[in-house]
Amino acid sequence: VFLIRNKQAFSCSERSEQKIVVLKTDMSENEDEYQEFTNYNSSTIIRKRYEITEKTGDPDRDYINAPIDALGPPGRWIRHKLLESILYGTPVLVAIQQLRTKKFTKIMKFASILGTEEFYAVLLCFLTWIVDLRLGRLASIAMGIGFYVANAVKNAFCLPRPPSPPVRPLEDAYYTWGLPSHHSVLAVICPWYIWFYVLQHYHFQVTTLVCLFSFITLWSFMVMLCRIYNGVHSPADVVTGSLLGVMIVAFMNRFDNEIDLSSVMNGQSALILPIWLAILLILHPFNDVGIPAFEETNSMASCSVGIMLGKAFSHGKSPHFKALLETYIPGETSIFKAILFGFLRYLIGVIFVVLAKEVSKFLTNLVISTFCKIFKINYIKKSPRSKFYTGYTENYLLPPIYKDRKRGEDDDDVDDGVMEEKSATTSTTKEEVWNIGHYSRFVSYMCMGFVAYYCNNLFYQYVGLVL
Protein backbone atom coordinates (compact mmCIF):
# COMPACT_ATOMS: atom_id res chain seq x y z
CA VAL A 1 0.00 0.00 0.00
CA PHE A 2 2.84 2.38 0.90
CA LEU A 3 4.65 1.67 -2.36
CA ILE A 4 1.59 2.22 -4.54
CA ARG A 5 0.41 5.31 -2.68
CA ASN A 6 3.72 7.15 -3.01
CA LYS A 7 4.74 5.76 -6.40
CA GLN A 8 8.02 4.53 -4.95
CA ALA A 9 9.93 1.38 -5.76
CA PHE A 10 12.53 0.24 -3.30
CA SER A 11 14.97 -2.57 -3.64
CA CYS A 12 17.43 -3.43 -0.88
CA SER A 13 20.03 -5.93 -2.01
CA GLU A 14 21.48 -8.54 0.29
CA ARG A 15 25.00 -8.04 -1.00
CA SER A 16 27.75 -6.54 1.15
CA GLU A 17 27.38 -3.14 -0.55
CA GLN A 18 23.92 -2.10 0.63
CA LYS A 19 22.07 -0.06 -2.00
CA ILE A 20 18.61 1.38 -2.28
CA VAL A 21 17.08 2.13 -5.66
CA VAL A 22 14.55 4.92 -5.52
CA LEU A 23 12.47 5.75 -8.58
CA LYS A 24 11.72 9.38 -9.23
CA THR A 25 8.48 10.68 -7.83
CA ASP A 26 6.53 13.58 -9.20
CA MET A 27 6.20 15.92 -6.23
CA SER A 28 5.49 19.10 -8.16
CA GLU A 29 1.78 19.04 -7.35
CA ASN A 30 2.40 19.21 -3.59
CA GLU A 31 5.43 21.53 -3.70
CA ASP A 32 3.51 24.74 -2.98
CA GLU A 33 1.61 23.16 -0.11
CA TYR A 34 4.83 21.71 1.24
CA GLN A 35 6.56 25.10 1.30
CA GLU A 36 3.76 26.56 3.40
CA PHE A 37 4.57 24.62 6.57
CA THR A 38 8.29 23.84 6.36
CA ASN A 39 11.41 25.97 6.46
CA TYR A 40 13.04 23.92 3.72
CA ASN A 41 11.99 24.02 0.07
CA SER A 42 13.46 20.59 -0.53
CA SER A 43 16.00 18.17 0.86
CA THR A 44 18.63 19.53 -1.52
CA ILE A 45 18.89 22.72 0.55
CA ILE A 46 19.97 20.70 3.55
CA ARG A 47 22.35 18.59 1.50
CA LYS A 48 24.13 21.70 0.19
CA ARG A 49 25.25 22.50 3.75
CA TYR A 50 27.32 19.35 3.93
CA GLU A 51 30.12 17.69 2.06
CA ILE A 52 28.64 14.76 0.16
CA THR A 53 31.32 12.15 -0.32
CA GLU A 54 31.89 10.77 -3.79
CA LYS A 55 33.15 7.37 -4.79
CA THR A 56 36.89 7.22 -5.35
CA GLY A 57 37.18 3.64 -6.55
CA ASP A 58 39.31 2.72 -3.55
CA PRO A 59 37.29 0.41 -1.25
CA ASP A 60 39.37 1.37 1.77
CA ARG A 61 38.31 5.00 1.29
CA ASP A 62 34.75 4.43 0.09
CA TYR A 63 33.68 2.14 2.92
CA ILE A 64 32.07 3.81 5.95
CA ASN A 65 33.96 2.15 8.76
CA ALA A 66 32.82 2.05 12.39
CA PRO A 67 34.39 1.01 15.70
CA ILE A 68 32.22 -2.11 15.85
CA ASP A 69 33.93 -3.36 12.68
CA ALA A 70 36.87 -4.23 14.91
CA LEU A 71 34.84 -7.24 16.08
CA GLY A 72 35.26 -8.75 12.64
CA PRO A 73 32.46 -10.51 10.70
CA PRO A 74 29.99 -10.51 13.66
CA GLY A 75 30.25 -6.73 14.07
CA ARG A 76 29.94 -6.07 10.34
CA TRP A 77 26.99 -8.49 10.10
CA ILE A 78 25.15 -6.53 12.78
CA ARG A 79 25.71 -3.28 10.86
CA HIS A 80 24.38 -4.80 7.65
CA LYS A 81 21.22 -6.06 9.34
CA LEU A 82 20.59 -2.76 11.10
CA LEU A 83 21.07 -0.87 7.84
CA GLU A 84 18.47 -3.09 6.19
CA SER A 85 16.02 -2.33 9.01
CA ILE A 86 16.63 1.40 8.54
CA LEU A 87 16.00 1.26 4.80
CA TYR A 88 12.86 -0.84 5.21
CA GLY A 89 11.25 2.11 6.99
CA THR A 90 11.76 4.54 4.11
CA PRO A 91 8.39 3.82 2.41
CA VAL A 92 6.68 4.48 5.73
CA LEU A 93 8.37 7.88 6.04
CA VAL A 94 7.45 8.79 2.46
CA ALA A 95 3.83 7.80 3.09
CA ILE A 96 3.64 9.84 6.27
CA GLN A 97 5.06 12.96 4.64
CA GLN A 98 2.17 12.85 2.14
CA LEU A 99 -0.22 13.21 5.09
CA ARG A 100 1.49 16.25 6.61
CA THR A 101 -0.69 19.24 7.43
CA LYS A 102 0.23 22.72 8.55
CA LYS A 103 -1.34 22.46 12.01
CA PHE A 104 -0.03 19.00 12.83
CA THR A 105 3.46 19.99 11.64
CA LYS A 106 3.50 22.80 14.19
CA ILE A 107 2.54 20.31 16.90
CA MET A 108 5.30 17.93 15.84
CA LYS A 109 7.89 20.70 15.83
CA PHE A 110 6.85 21.64 19.36
CA ALA A 111 7.08 17.98 20.39
CA SER A 112 10.60 17.91 18.98
CA ILE A 113 11.56 20.74 21.34
CA LEU A 114 10.40 18.59 24.28
CA GLY A 115 13.19 16.14 23.45
CA THR A 116 16.09 18.58 23.23
CA GLU A 117 18.93 18.97 25.70
CA GLU A 118 17.87 22.55 26.46
CA PHE A 119 14.39 21.45 27.53
CA TYR A 120 15.73 18.69 29.77
CA ALA A 121 18.20 21.12 31.36
CA VAL A 122 15.31 23.44 32.27
CA LEU A 123 13.23 20.51 33.53
CA LEU A 124 15.98 19.00 35.69
CA CYS A 125 16.69 22.36 37.32
CA PHE A 126 12.98 22.76 38.03
CA LEU A 127 12.82 19.31 39.63
CA THR A 128 15.93 19.92 41.74
CA TRP A 129 15.15 23.40 43.03
CA ILE A 130 11.36 23.44 43.11
CA VAL A 131 9.76 19.97 43.17
CA ASP A 132 11.87 17.18 44.72
CA LEU A 133 15.61 17.34 45.33
CA ARG A 134 16.14 13.59 45.29
CA LEU A 135 14.01 13.11 42.17
CA GLY A 136 16.01 15.79 40.35
CA ARG A 137 19.28 14.19 41.42
CA LEU A 138 18.35 10.66 40.34
CA ALA A 139 16.72 11.88 37.11
CA SER A 140 19.94 13.69 36.26
CA ILE A 141 21.93 10.49 36.80
CA ALA A 142 19.48 8.55 34.61
CA MET A 143 19.80 11.17 31.89
CA GLY A 144 23.58 11.00 32.11
CA ILE A 145 23.44 7.23 31.59
CA GLY A 146 21.03 7.71 28.69
CA PHE A 147 23.29 10.25 26.97
CA TYR A 148 26.30 7.97 27.33
CA VAL A 149 24.58 4.82 26.08
CA ALA A 150 22.75 6.46 23.17
CA ASN A 151 25.75 8.36 21.84
CA ALA A 152 28.08 5.41 22.39
CA VAL A 153 25.82 3.24 20.21
CA LYS A 154 25.60 6.01 17.59
CA ASN A 155 29.37 6.31 17.31
CA ALA A 156 29.94 2.56 17.50
CA PHE A 157 27.67 1.71 14.53
CA CYS A 158 27.86 4.85 12.36
CA LEU A 159 24.52 4.14 10.68
CA PRO A 160 22.86 6.74 8.43
CA ARG A 161 19.68 8.69 8.72
CA PRO A 162 16.85 8.13 6.20
CA PRO A 163 17.66 8.80 2.53
CA SER A 164 16.76 12.31 1.46
CA PRO A 165 15.32 12.35 -1.17
CA PRO A 166 12.78 10.73 -1.23
CA VAL A 167 12.29 11.68 2.43
CA ARG A 168 11.97 15.43 2.92
CA PRO A 169 12.94 16.28 6.52
CA LEU A 170 11.37 19.15 8.45
CA GLU A 171 14.54 19.87 10.41
CA ASP A 172 18.26 19.69 9.90
CA ALA A 173 19.67 16.77 11.89
CA TYR A 174 22.16 15.40 9.37
CA TYR A 175 25.31 16.15 11.38
CA THR A 176 25.18 13.04 13.62
CA TRP A 177 24.45 9.41 12.92
CA GLY A 178 20.93 8.01 13.07
CA LEU A 179 20.51 4.81 15.06
CA PRO A 180 19.42 5.02 17.84
CA SER A 181 17.17 8.04 18.04
CA HIS A 182 18.54 10.23 20.82
CA HIS A 183 15.14 11.87 21.31
CA SER A 184 13.51 8.46 21.76
CA VAL A 185 16.00 7.34 24.41
CA LEU A 186 15.43 10.46 26.49
CA ALA A 187 11.68 10.45 25.81
CA VAL A 188 11.48 7.12 27.63
CA ILE A 189 13.99 7.76 30.42
CA CYS A 190 12.86 11.10 31.80
CA PRO A 191 9.04 10.83 31.64
CA TRP A 192 8.78 7.22 32.74
CA TYR A 193 11.36 7.41 35.49
CA ILE A 194 9.43 10.37 36.90
CA TRP A 195 6.24 8.29 36.69
CA PHE A 196 7.67 5.28 38.53
CA TYR A 197 9.31 7.52 41.13
CA VAL A 198 6.02 9.29 41.84
CA LEU A 199 4.19 5.97 41.96
CA GLN A 200 6.61 4.62 44.58
CA HIS A 201 7.18 7.69 46.77
CA TYR A 202 3.99 9.75 46.56
CA HIS A 203 0.47 8.91 47.66
CA PHE A 204 -1.70 10.72 45.16
CA GLN A 205 -5.36 10.11 44.54
CA VAL A 206 -6.42 7.91 41.65
CA THR A 207 -7.64 10.88 39.62
CA THR A 208 -4.28 12.63 39.97
CA LEU A 209 -2.39 9.49 39.00
CA VAL A 210 -4.61 8.98 35.93
CA CYS A 211 -4.00 12.56 34.79
CA LEU A 212 -0.26 12.25 35.40
CA PHE A 213 -0.09 8.92 33.55
CA SER A 214 -1.96 10.39 30.58
CA PHE A 215 0.40 13.35 30.46
CA ILE A 216 3.51 11.13 30.71
CA THR A 217 2.21 8.83 27.97
CA LEU A 218 1.35 11.71 25.65
CA TRP A 219 4.72 13.40 26.28
CA SER A 220 6.73 10.26 25.58
CA PHE A 221 4.68 9.17 22.56
CA MET A 222 4.64 12.58 20.86
CA VAL A 223 8.41 13.01 21.13
CA MET A 224 9.00 9.61 19.53
CA LEU A 225 6.34 10.16 16.87
CA CYS A 226 7.76 13.53 15.84
CA ARG A 227 11.07 11.94 14.84
CA ILE A 228 9.29 9.81 12.24
CA TYR A 229 6.86 12.55 11.20
CA ASN A 230 9.70 15.08 10.74
CA GLY A 231 11.56 12.57 8.60
CA VAL A 232 14.85 12.64 10.52
CA HIS A 233 14.69 9.09 11.91
CA SER A 234 13.51 5.75 10.59
CA PRO A 235 11.13 3.57 12.62
CA ALA A 236 14.10 1.31 13.42
CA ASP A 237 15.94 4.26 15.00
CA VAL A 238 12.96 5.10 17.20
CA VAL A 239 12.30 1.50 18.24
CA THR A 240 15.96 0.92 19.10
CA GLY A 241 16.13 4.15 21.09
CA SER A 242 12.96 3.36 23.02
CA LEU A 243 14.25 -0.13 23.89
CA LEU A 244 17.48 1.34 25.24
CA GLY A 245 15.43 3.80 27.26
CA VAL A 246 13.30 1.00 28.71
CA MET A 247 16.42 -0.89 29.83
CA ILE A 248 17.86 2.21 31.50
CA VAL A 249 14.58 2.96 33.30
CA ALA A 250 14.43 -0.66 34.51
CA PHE A 251 18.03 -0.38 35.72
CA MET A 252 17.33 2.84 37.59
CA ASN A 253 14.16 1.46 39.19
CA ARG A 254 16.15 -1.49 40.48
CA PHE A 255 19.34 0.24 41.59
CA ASP A 256 18.45 3.90 42.18
CA ASN A 257 18.60 3.49 45.96
CA GLU A 258 22.02 1.84 45.74
CA ILE A 259 23.25 4.60 43.43
CA ASP A 260 21.92 7.25 45.79
CA LEU A 261 23.56 5.66 48.82
CA SER A 262 26.87 5.28 47.01
CA SER A 263 27.08 9.06 46.72
CA VAL A 264 26.76 9.47 50.50
CA MET A 265 30.46 9.63 51.27
CA ASN A 266 32.89 12.21 52.51
CA GLY A 267 34.21 14.84 50.15
CA GLN A 268 37.63 13.27 49.76
CA SER A 269 36.28 9.88 48.70
CA ALA A 270 33.82 11.48 46.29
CA LEU A 271 36.66 12.98 44.27
CA ILE A 272 37.20 9.57 42.69
CA LEU A 273 33.96 10.03 40.72
CA PRO A 274 35.56 12.36 38.12
CA ILE A 275 38.29 9.77 37.61
CA TRP A 276 35.75 7.05 36.87
CA LEU A 277 33.95 9.38 34.47
CA ALA A 278 37.21 10.21 32.71
CA ILE A 279 37.84 6.49 32.20
CA LEU A 280 34.34 6.00 30.77
CA LEU A 281 34.82 8.92 28.38
CA ILE A 282 38.12 7.46 27.20
CA LEU A 283 36.32 4.18 26.49
CA HIS A 284 33.50 6.00 24.67
CA PRO A 285 33.53 5.18 20.91
CA PHE A 286 34.82 8.23 19.10
CA ASN A 287 35.00 9.24 15.46
CA ASP A 288 35.33 12.51 13.62
CA VAL A 289 31.76 12.45 12.33
CA GLY A 290 30.41 11.76 15.81
CA ILE A 291 32.05 14.76 17.50
CA PRO A 292 28.72 16.44 18.48
CA ALA A 293 27.52 13.19 20.06
CA PHE A 294 30.65 12.89 22.17
CA GLU A 295 30.30 16.50 23.31
CA GLU A 296 26.73 15.87 24.43
CA THR A 297 27.84 12.81 26.40
CA ASN A 298 30.68 14.75 27.99
CA SER A 299 28.36 17.57 29.02
CA MET A 300 25.51 15.57 30.56
CA ALA A 301 27.72 12.94 32.21
CA SER A 302 29.97 15.61 33.73
CA CYS A 303 26.93 17.50 35.01
CA SER A 304 25.61 14.29 36.62
CA VAL A 305 28.95 13.70 38.36
CA GLY A 306 28.91 17.30 39.57
CA ILE A 307 25.48 16.70 41.10
CA MET A 308 26.75 13.55 42.82
CA LEU A 309 29.68 15.55 44.20
CA GLY A 310 27.18 18.10 45.49
CA LYS A 311 25.26 15.32 47.21
CA ALA A 312 28.45 14.02 48.82
CA PHE A 313 29.48 17.45 50.11
CA SER A 314 25.97 18.23 51.39
CA HIS A 315 25.67 14.99 53.38
CA GLY A 316 25.36 15.72 57.07
CA LYS A 317 24.60 19.41 56.61
CA SER A 318 22.04 20.86 58.97
CA PRO A 319 19.37 21.63 58.01
CA HIS A 320 19.14 19.15 55.15
CA PHE A 321 18.75 20.53 51.67
CA LYS A 322 15.20 20.33 50.34
CA ALA A 323 13.37 21.52 47.27
CA LEU A 324 10.82 24.28 47.70
CA LEU A 325 7.67 22.14 47.45
CA GLU A 326 9.06 19.58 49.91
CA THR A 327 8.48 22.16 52.67
CA TYR A 328 5.13 23.35 51.33
CA ILE A 329 2.20 22.74 53.69
CA PRO A 330 -1.22 22.99 52.01
CA GLY A 331 -3.54 25.35 53.82
CA GLU A 332 -0.77 26.91 55.92
CA THR A 333 1.74 28.17 53.37
CA SER A 334 0.75 31.06 51.15
CA ILE A 335 0.50 30.06 47.49
CA PHE A 336 1.66 33.53 46.43
CA LYS A 337 4.74 33.17 48.64
CA ALA A 338 5.51 29.74 47.17
CA ILE A 339 5.24 31.06 43.60
CA LEU A 340 7.40 34.10 44.40
CA PHE A 341 10.09 32.03 46.12
CA GLY A 342 10.02 29.51 43.29
CA PHE A 343 10.54 32.24 40.71
CA LEU A 344 13.40 33.78 42.71
CA ARG A 345 15.01 30.37 43.23
CA TYR A 346 14.93 29.63 39.54
CA LEU A 347 16.18 33.05 38.49
CA ILE A 348 19.07 33.08 40.98
CA GLY A 349 19.90 29.45 40.26
CA VAL A 350 20.18 29.99 36.50
CA ILE A 351 22.41 33.02 37.01
CA PHE A 352 24.73 31.12 39.35
CA VAL A 353 24.92 28.10 37.05
CA VAL A 354 25.71 30.19 33.97
CA LEU A 355 28.38 32.14 35.87
CA ALA A 356 29.92 28.91 37.15
CA LYS A 357 30.05 27.52 33.63
CA GLU A 358 31.63 30.57 32.03
CA VAL A 359 34.17 31.21 34.80
CA SER A 360 35.28 27.57 35.03
CA LYS A 361 35.45 27.29 31.25
CA PHE A 362 37.58 30.46 30.99
CA LEU A 363 39.97 29.35 33.74
CA THR A 364 40.30 25.82 32.35
CA ASN A 365 41.02 27.09 28.84
CA LEU A 366 43.51 29.59 30.25
CA VAL A 367 45.46 26.97 32.19
CA ILE A 368 45.51 24.34 29.43
CA SER A 369 46.27 26.82 26.63
CA THR A 370 49.15 28.26 28.66
CA PHE A 371 50.51 24.75 29.13
CA CYS A 372 50.23 24.11 25.38
CA LYS A 373 51.98 27.36 24.52
CA ILE A 374 54.85 26.60 26.87
CA PHE A 375 55.43 23.16 25.37
CA LYS A 376 54.53 24.32 21.82
CA ILE A 377 51.56 21.99 21.40
CA ASN A 378 49.01 22.77 18.69
CA TYR A 379 45.51 23.03 20.10
CA ILE A 380 41.97 24.17 19.37
CA LYS A 381 39.41 25.42 21.87
CA LYS A 382 36.28 24.24 20.11
CA SER A 383 35.45 21.18 18.05
CA PRO A 384 34.71 22.06 14.41
CA ARG A 385 31.17 21.35 13.29
CA SER A 386 31.02 18.20 11.24
CA LYS A 387 30.23 18.72 7.56
CA PHE A 388 29.87 15.04 6.81
CA TYR A 389 26.40 14.29 5.51
CA THR A 390 25.00 11.41 7.55
CA GLY A 391 21.92 10.75 5.43
CA TYR A 392 21.82 7.60 3.35
CA THR A 393 23.08 7.96 -0.23
CA GLU A 394 24.21 5.53 -2.89
CA ASN A 395 27.78 6.28 -1.81
CA TYR A 396 27.17 4.93 1.69
CA LEU A 397 28.94 1.57 1.53
CA LEU A 398 29.49 -0.81 4.41
CA PRO A 399 32.57 -3.04 4.51
CA PRO A 400 31.67 -6.56 3.36
CA ILE A 401 30.96 -9.04 6.12
CA TYR A 402 33.65 -11.34 4.79
CA LYS A 403 36.34 -9.27 3.19
CA ASP A 404 37.29 -11.89 0.60
CA ARG A 405 33.55 -12.40 -0.07
CA LYS A 406 33.98 -16.07 0.74
CA ARG A 407 32.32 -17.42 3.79
CA GLY A 408 34.53 -19.08 6.36
CA GLU A 409 37.92 -17.90 5.07
CA ASP A 410 40.00 -15.89 7.49
CA ASP A 411 41.48 -13.03 5.52
CA ASP A 412 41.28 -10.53 8.36
CA ASP A 413 44.94 -10.94 9.17
CA VAL A 414 46.04 -9.74 5.74
CA ASP A 415 43.50 -6.98 5.20
CA ASP A 416 43.61 -5.69 8.76
CA GLY A 417 47.37 -5.64 8.64
CA VAL A 418 47.29 -3.53 5.49
CA MET A 419 44.75 -1.19 7.05
CA GLU A 420 46.83 -0.82 10.21
CA GLU A 421 49.90 -0.05 8.12
CA LYS A 422 48.01 2.59 6.13
CA SER A 423 46.55 4.17 9.24
CA ALA A 424 49.96 4.22 10.89
CA THR A 425 51.56 5.99 7.94
CA THR A 426 48.75 8.52 7.67
CA SER A 427 48.78 9.22 11.40
CA THR A 428 52.48 10.00 11.35
CA THR A 429 52.19 12.36 8.41
CA LYS A 430 49.09 14.12 9.73
CA GLU A 431 49.77 16.91 12.17
CA GLU A 432 48.12 16.27 15.50
CA VAL A 433 46.05 18.98 17.15
CA TRP A 434 44.98 18.81 20.79
CA ASN A 435 41.31 19.60 21.31
CA ILE A 436 41.22 21.26 24.73
CA GLY A 437 37.50 21.95 24.35
CA HIS A 438 36.71 18.48 25.68
CA TYR A 439 38.63 19.19 28.90
CA SER A 440 37.08 22.60 29.47
CA ARG A 441 33.63 21.11 28.87
CA PHE A 442 34.41 18.31 31.33
CA VAL A 443 35.35 20.78 34.07
CA SER A 444 32.76 23.48 33.35
CA TYR A 445 29.74 21.15 33.28
CA MET A 446 30.91 19.38 36.40
CA CYS A 447 31.06 22.77 38.11
CA MET A 448 27.58 23.52 36.80
CA GLY A 449 26.21 20.35 38.38
CA PHE A 450 27.98 21.03 41.68
CA VAL A 451 26.76 24.64 41.84
CA ALA A 452 23.22 23.67 40.82
CA TYR A 453 22.93 21.09 43.58
CA TYR A 454 25.14 22.28 46.44
CA CYS A 455 25.93 26.00 46.15
CA ASN A 456 22.46 27.08 45.08
CA ASN A 457 20.65 25.17 47.82
CA LEU A 458 23.13 26.47 50.38
CA PHE A 459 22.48 30.01 49.17
CA TYR A 460 18.70 29.51 49.27
CA GLN A 461 18.91 28.58 52.94
CA TYR A 462 21.29 31.42 53.72
CA VAL A 463 19.01 34.14 52.24
CA GLY A 464 15.81 32.51 53.53
CA LEU A 465 14.27 31.31 50.25
CA VAL A 466 12.61 28.41 52.08
CA LEU A 467 8.98 27.95 53.09
N, C-alpha and C positions, 0 to 999 in steps of 0.2 A: 504493500500500500504506500509506504514511504517513497519507494523508488518511482512508482507511477505518478504519484502526486507531484513530485518535484522534478520529474523528468531527468533523473540522475541515474547513471549506471556506474556501479562501483565494482571493482574487481581487485581483491587482495590476494596476491600470489603467496604460495607457501614456500617460495624459495628463500635463500638467505638474504638477498636484497629485497626488502619489503617495498612494494610499490602500490600505489593506488591510482587507478585510471578514472578520471572524472570527465564525463562528457559535458560539453558546453551547455549552459542553460540560458534561455532567453529571459533576462531579468528586467528588461527595459520597461515593461508595463508597470512594474512596482517600484521603479527607481524614484519617482517623485514622492510617492508615499513614504518610501524608506527614508528619504532625506529629511522628512518632517520631524522624525522623532529620534534621530541619531546624530551624533557629532561628526560621523565619518561618512563621506559620500560612498566609499567602497573600501574593500580590504586593501586595495593597492596603496591607499594613502598611508596606512599603517606600515605596509611592507617597505615603503620608500624610506622610512626612518631607520631601517636596519640594513646591515650588510648581508645580502643573500649570497650564500656560498655557491660557487659553481663547480661542476665536476672538472677535475684536473687529469683524470685518467690514471692517477696513482692511487691504488686502493688504500694504502696506508694513510693518505691525506684525505680521501673522500669519506672514509668510514667515520661515523660519529661514535667515538669510543667513550666508555664510561668506567668508573671505578669497579663496578661489579663484573666487568669483563675479566678482571684478574682471577676470578674463580674458574675460568676456563669454559668449556662447553656448557656446564649447568647454568652459569651466570648469563651467558649469551642466549641460551634457550629461553630463560625467563624473560629477557628483554624482547625477544621476538614474539613471544606469546602475549605480553602486555601491549606491544605495539599493535598486534592484530586486534586486541580488545578495544584499543583506542579508535582505530579506523572503522571498526564495526559500528561505532556510534555516530559516524558522520551523517548518514541519512537521517537519523533522528534529529540532529541539530539543524539540518537543512529544512526538514519538515516544520520544526518549531518556529524557525525564523519567518516562514510564510504566514504564521498566525500572529505575528507581533502586531500590537496596537500601540497607539501613542500613550494612552493612560497606563496600560499594564507595563510598558517599558519604563515609565517613570517610577512605578512601584518597584520594579526589579533593580533599577539603579539605586534606589534608596536601600533596598535589601542588601545590595552589594556593599554599601557603606557600613552596614552592621557587622560585616565580617573583616573589616580592616584593622590594622594594628592601632591606628589612632583611636578608633571607637573603643577597643578593648582597654587601651591605656586609661581613657576617661572612665570606663566602667569599673576597672579594678581600683582606681583611686576613690571612686564613690563608695565602693564596698568597704574599703579599708578605713576611710575616715568617717563615713556617715552611717553605714548599715551594721556591719559585723566585722570586727578586726580579724578574727580567726578565719572567717570565710574569705575575706580578701586576701589573707596570707596564703591559704591553701589553694585558692583559685589561681593566684599568681604562680605558684609552683607547678600546678597542673598545666597552665598555659606555657610555662617555660619548657616542660617536657614535650608538650605538643609541638612547639616551634622546633625543638631539636629533632624530634622524630620525623616530622613532615619534611623539613628541609634536608635532612640527611638522606631520606629516601629519594627526594628530587634529584640531589646531586649524585647519588649512587647509580641511578638508572638512566638519567639524561634522556627522558622520553619527551616527544614533542607535544605541543598543543594541537588542537584540531586544524586540518588544512584550510587555508583561507586564500583564495576561494576554494570551494563553493561556500564555505561558512563565512558569514559577514559579521564580525564581532562588534559589539556595542561599546567596548572599552579596550584600551591598549594594555595588554598583559603579556606581550610577546618578548619579554626580556628575561624570563625565568622559565624553567622547564615545567611541564604540565602535571604529570602524575607523581604524587597525589594532589588533589585540590587542597591548597592551604586553607582556603575559606571553609571547606567542608570539615576539615580536622577541627578547626577552632569552633565551628558552629555546633559541633557535638560536645566538645569538652566543656566550654564555658556554660552554656545554658543548662545542660543536663547534670553537670556537677553541682551547680547551684540548686537544681531541683532536688537531687538526692540529699544534699546537705540540709536543706530546709525540711525535707520529709523526716530526717533523722533527729534534728535538733530543735525544731519548732513544733508547737502544738496549735496549729491553725484549725479553724473550722473547715468543714467539708467544702462549703461554698468557696472559701478563699483558696483552698488547694485546687479545686476544679478550675478556677479562673487562672491561677498561676500555671497550672499544667497546660492549659490551652495557650497561654502566652508563650511558654517555653517551647511548645511544639510548633507553633506558628513561626516563632523566631528562628528556630533551627531549620525548619523545612524551607522557609523562604530564602534563607542565605544559600542553602545548597541548590535550590531550584534556580536561583538567579545566575549561577555559574553556567548552567546549561542554556538557559534562555538567552543570556548575553553572548553565548557562542565562544567563550574563552576556555571552556573545559568540556571534555567528552564525558558521557555517563560513566565510563570506567574510572576516570579521574575522581569523580564525585563519590562513587561507591567505595573506591579504595580509601579515600580520605575519611569517609564516615566510619569505615571499619577500624581504621587506626584510632580515630577519636573514641569509639566504643571501648577499645582495649585500654586506652589511657584512663577513661572514666572508671572502668572496672578496677584498674590498678589503684587509682586514687581512693575509691570507695573501700577497698580492702586494706590499704596501707597508709591512709592519710593520718591516722592517729600516731603510727610509728614514725612517720616523717616529721610530724609536728613535735613529738617528744625528742627526736634526735637533734632538733635545733635548740633544745633547752640545755645549754652548756655554757661554761664561762667564756668570756671574750677571747681568751688566748686560744682555747681549743677550737673555737669557731673559725679562726683564721685559716684553718686547713680547707674550708669550703672553697675559696677561690682557687686553691691548688687543684682540687678535684675537677672544678669546672674547666680550668686551663687544660687539663689532660683530656677531658671530653671534647673540647674544641679542637685539640690537635688531632684526635681520632675522627673528627667530623669529616665526611667525604667532601673534597674541595675540588672545584675546577673553575676555570676562568669564566665560563658562561654562567656558573652558579654563584657568582660573587654576591649579588643582592640577597640570595637565600642565606648565605653564610652570615652576612651582616645582620639579618633579622634574627637568626639564631643567637648570635653573639649578644645582641641587645637584650632580648627577652630573658635569656638564661642568666646573663649578668645581673639584670634587675631582680630576678628571683633570688639569686644568691645574696644580693644586697638586702633584700627583705628578710631572709633567714638570718643574716648577721644582725639586723635590727632586732629580731626576736631574741637572739642570744644575748645581746647587750641589754635588752629591756627586762630580762628574766630577773625576778626578785625585786624589781622597783616597786616602791610604794608611793602613791596608790598604783594599782595595775592599769596599764593602758587599756582603754576601751573606746569603741566607736561611739558616735554621738547617740544613735538610737538605742544602744545597749543600756544607757542610763535614763532613757525616756520612760516616764511613768504616765500612762493614760489617765486623764482626769485631773492630774496634779500639775504636770508640766505644761506651760503655755505653748500652744502650737506655733504662735508667732515667734516666740523665743527660739524654739527648735529650728524653725526655718531660717531665722536670722543667723544663728550660730552655725548651721550647716553651710550657708552661703559663705560666711567668713572663713570657716575651716577650709572649704574648697578653694577659695580665692588665695588665701595665704599659702595653702599647701602647694598649689600649682606654681606660685612665685618662687617658693623655696626650692622646689624640685628643679625648675628650669635654671635657677641660679647655680644650684649644685652641679648640674650637668655642664653648663658652660664653663664654670670656673675649673672644675676637675678636668675637663677636656683641654682647656687652654694650658693648664699646668703640666698635664701629661705630655701633650705635644711639645711643649717647651723643653721639658727634660729630655725626652727621647730625641728630638731634633738636634739639641745641643750635643748629645752623645754621638749622633751620626756625623755631625759636622766635625767633631774633634777627630774621629777615626775615619773620616772621609768615606762615609757609607752613603750611597745613593738611596733616597727615600722619597715617598709620596705621602701626603697627609689624608688623602681621600681616594677610595677605590673608584676607578673610572667606570662609568655606566656602560654596561655591556651592549654592544651593537649587533650581537649575534641573534639572528632571527630564529626563534625557537618553535615556530609553527611548522607543521609537516609540509614538505615539498618533495618533489621527485628526486631531489638531490640528497634527501635524508636517507642514508644507507647505514644499516647495522652491519657489524662484522659478522661473517658467516659463523654458524654454530661450530662447524668443523672446518678449520681453515683450509684443509686440503680438499674439502667438499666430499670426503669419503668417510663414512661412518666407521668409528672404531680405531682409526689410525691416529697415532700420537705424533702430530707434527708441531705441537706447541713449543717443544724445545728449540726447534730451528727458527720458527717465526718469531717467537718471543725473544729469542736471543738477538735476532736482527733488529727488532723494535727497540730493545734495551740499548743496543749499540747506537742506533740512530738518535734516541732520546738523549743519550749521554753526550754525543757529539754536539747536538743542538743546544743542550743546557750549558755546555762550556763556552760556546760561542756567543750565546745570548747574555747580554748584560743584566745582572740581577738588580732588582730594585726592591727595597724594603718598604712594605706598606705598614706604616706606623698607625694608620687609621684604625686597624683592628685593635691595637693595644689601647688607644685613647678611648675607643668605644667600650672596651672591656671595663676600664676603670670608671669612666663617666657614668655608665648605666648602673654599675654596681653602687656608686655613690648616690644615684637617683633613688634606687631601691632602699638604701639605708636611711636616707633623709626622709623619704616618704613614710617609712614605717616608724623609725625611732625618733628622729629629730622633730618631725612635725607633731607627733603625739606628745612629746615632751613639752614642746612650745605651747600646745593647746592647753595643757594642764597649768603651765606657768602663768599664762595670761587669763585663765579662767574660762576658756571656751568649752565648758563642760556643763551638762544639765544637772 
